Amino acid sequence: MSLQDIHIANNQRKRLLKAIVDEKLLQQDEGALVLNVAAYLNYKTLSGESPIEEIVGDIELDYGAEYIIFN
């Protein structure tokens, strides 16, 4: 299992939780937010939206990872 760990500010965390309510995409686990990359890429394709990129800004996301962990 490949993971990418990204540290974000508390306000970014709150914005992520508001932007993505589907638990298949983003789940909370012991205080961290866990993004399912494959599900998110599918969501982006279908919706045309990119909420993660808009919220985290210049941080480079590893779309080859299975999960991205936001702490």
N, C-alpha and C positions, 0 to 999 in steps of 0.2 A: 504494500500500500504506500503510495507516495503522497506526501503532505507538503504544504507550504505554510509557514507560520508568519503571520503579519501582525504587528503591533499597531493598534489604532486608538484614537482618543475616545473618551466616553461619549462625546456628542456624535462621533461617527458611528459608534455602536448603536446608539438610539435611532439614528437615521436609517441604518441598515435594517433594523427590526421593523421600522415603519414601512420601508420600501419593499421588503420581501416578507410576505406573511405566509407563503406556502412552505410548510415544514419539509416538503420533499427537496426543497432548494436550500433552506437555511434553518439550522437547528441550534438550540442552546444546549451546551454540555459543560457542566461544572464551571459556569461563568464565561466560557468561550463560545463564540459563534462558529459553527462548522458549515461551510458551503460545499455542497455536492457539485463539483465542477461540471460533470457531464449533464446533469439536470439543468444547471444554470446556462450552459451553452445552448441547450435546446430551447430554454425559455427565451434567451436573447434572439435566437433565430425566428421563433414564432411571434414574438411581441415587437421586435425591433427596438427594444429598450435596453439600456446598459446601466442599471442603477448602481451596481457595485463600483464600476469605473468612475462614475460621476461622484460618488461619495468618498472613495479612498484617494482619488486624484492621481498623482504621478507614480504611485507605487506600482511596480510591475507585477502583474498577476501571472502565475505559472499555470497556463491552461492544460499542461501535460500532467499536472498533479491530479490525483483522484479527489482530494479534499483540500480546501484552503481554510486554515484556522485563523480566526480573528480574535486576538487577545487585547 
